[in-house]
Amino acid sequence: ALDGSTQGEHTAVLCTLIDFSKAFDRQDPTLAIESFQENGVRTCLIPLLMSFFENRRMFVKWHDVISGLKTLPGGGPQGCSLGLWSFLSQTNDNPEDANNEDIYKFVDDKSVLEVINLLSIGIASHNPKNRVPSNVPTSNIIIPAVHLKTQDHLEKISDWTKRKQMKLNNLKTKNLIFNYSKNYQFSTDLKLEDEVIETVSETVSETKLPGTIITSDLKWNKNTQSIVKQSNKRMSFLHKASKFTNNYNDLKKIYMLQVRSKLEQSAMLWHFGLTQKNRNQLERVQKSALRVILGKRYTSYSDALKLLNIESLEDRRNSLCLQFAKNRLKVDKLRKMFPKSSTLHGMTKRNAEPFIVNRTLTERYLNSAVPQMQRMLN
């Protein structure tokens, strides 16, 4: 959306991050059973599911003292599969009336995206003589909520939430604006249950989804810093283990399970957008880990990689991205990310690329995940 004919100068994307208050604790067992029936669960299984949700009770044990039993009027049993399945079943419908192909869901995280044409949306300006606004960014421009489709979506989501006997967390429901225009930096006054969502004064510059820091400038500096910081904390496991054993195979397993798993978190999303500084910061963590594993046997980073049969993080991320793209081809809903090329004449060319590569007008989009993975598949 930001890579159009104007190279993003007159297009912005408004992302509304919706948070539900205690989503699992507010589940209604009756609505869960009704949703199972609507979603095609076999009739013979319904009595079994009902018996699971009926007469649920709990007690608390503290210092070998057990409390009395308390009947639970609702809530999803966490820690078991049925608790998660009941939540997914209850929230399987679509309050925004959008196409199913345009909806992607991760448990209780919900985001609404709207592409805004800044030339035709109908912008206005604050009047500080009547009221001093609290959400003014670098300019005085505002887009009224009545001009945005997101406002309609939020009203539908609010009504849907009440029908599901759930509750929106207004304090944690925020907006994130991706806008690279210099002359059209704007704010908005989206309302949710009669409360204004502050888009600029609070958390518009960055957010965390799930575990990955996304900033409004779509750079990965803060995310890289966070990953490096948390990975260095996990290095304590490796340091402590190295005091008890010199077996580098055991230390290697500890590193791969505790540290490298964090260094690769959501790597398919941000790998291609990293700067050289970001890459060096990540690689430095692995270099330190190999030095701890090998001890006095460590001579150089390249030799350590060969000795332990470990890829560099750069090569490892490339392999993960290629495998990720190949796996997406097996999923019908995600296969459209990598459309296959075709010709009208049906003739086979010698150097034909099997997959279409998206045309990019900006370096930002060129170094994003989907175009780069399309090139890798070819």
Secondary structure, 3 states (H helix, E strand, C coil): CCCCCCCCCCEEEEEEEECECCCCCCCCHHHHHHHHHHCCCCHHHHHHHHHHHCCCEECCEECCEECCCEECCCCCCCCCHHHHHHHHHHCCCCCCCCCHHHCCCECCEEEEEEEEECCCCCCEECCCCCCCCCCCCCCCEEECHHHCHHHHHHHHHHHHHHHCCCCECCCCCEEEEEECCCCCCEEECCEECCEECCCCCCCCCEEEECCEEEECCCCCHHHHHHHHHHHHHHHHHHHHHHCCCCCHHHHHHHHHHHHHHHHCCCHHHHHHHCCHHHHHHHHHHHHHHHHHHHHHHCCCHHHHHHHHCCCCHHHHHHHHHHHHHHHHCCCCCCHHHCCECCCCCCCCCCCCCCECCCCCCCHHHHCCHHHHHHHHHC
